Amino acid sequence: MSAIDKKVIGYIASYSRTQVLFVRDACLVMGSEKKLLQHISKNVPERKANATLKKNRFGEIVRSMSYGEKIIFDEEAFNRFYTLGKQIGLPIADPSSEKNGKSGPVFYLLGNDGLITMPVEQTV
């Protein structure tokens, strides 16, 4: 595993070895534990008690995507991923151009269809 693969991108909520919190058919990665807990409390409070927060590293995300999984990032986590992804040559659209005039916080959905941005309200 390279040094880049070990870089922490954000946090995920895990419920078992094979089950993590998904939003819109994508694994949710948020830039901080605090933001992830706030999201869970607001949107799926029944899942908060069982959640174990885990660091999600660059290499884990790239590997998941190679299996066809989609990842949904908050802005903080996506900016970390984007910077490292560009360093190794991943074909990722520039997030500033993808925001397309949307105001307020957005989530970034990354999968086989490329990069899609959406207002936070549309991810609940």
Steps between C-alpha positions, in 0.01 A plus 500: 500500500644836397513812716216653296282191555532550877380863498174549689231653279216499749279283717235237435235349728540125528238262635681170436797374301294521182243771570560876489272801475381556143328808361341476154670166429844637591726467801498827697844647583510818706800716586466479878353274765296792631338568160426131451332473840297813429387355165399170661318674786305720262420254221508147646491539880396137546841394362712721729521264798636212291748702295874455535685788335807394306769683308470450126828511314577592140604147403180351645286742299686435175474124556125527570451701184692239300228253608233735363393662826387860504628739764325814619725759666438823685711790372777458756554130425468548125763772494745263672414220258519725195847629588644150542308360205647760267850418630464141381318588178140407577263657244295714741321818396603819678252548787484877452377456143257226607330720760339685206381801696335296773511698822541355845654168595494219248580132498711344226389163361781315328446179308512343156288786364762757600457781749160641590438781748177544690375727775508339841118498519484262201712237674266423788 
